[in-house]
Amino acid sequence: MQLKLVEDIGMINLDQVLCLFNASIEKIDGDHVIRIPNEEIENQNLEWGEIYRIALVRQGEEFELGVQKEPDAVPSYPQPPVEMGEIRYVEIESLGKQGDGIARSERGYVIIVPGSKVGEQVKIEIVGVKSNFAIASVVEDVLE
């Protein structure tokens, strides 16, 4: 998924989009109304009386949905203990199913280090971060 800033409203997480449909704005009794098709309500388990965030995009305009980030928001789930580009020293503890070296950091977080061997102590750079594992490349062998 590519990320792009949606100006003035921050970012939107594609996984949070409940429905996407085309509609026109109607004026009914002095109010401006956008009708949500019945199939969207039924298929997406939308609830009457609930409040939903709505974004409007002109027809024919391209847009991309990305990840919404609130500046002071604290996530309710633990964040990975490593960051992209971080350099650290690790010891390779085991090999993964595909023969890649496995090191562990705080809270048992897995770091996959391709091309390394069990027992090696290596200086690594984190090149990929996921919620439950990271991938690193060897910067230098420290001790075998």
Secondary structure, DSSP 4 states (H G I P E B T S, - for coil): -----BTTTB---GGG--------EEEETTEEEEPPPHHHHHHTT--TT---------TT----------TTPPPSSPPPS--TT-EEEEE--EE-TTS-EEEE-GGG-EEEETT--TT-EEEEEEEEE-SSEEEEEEEEEEE-
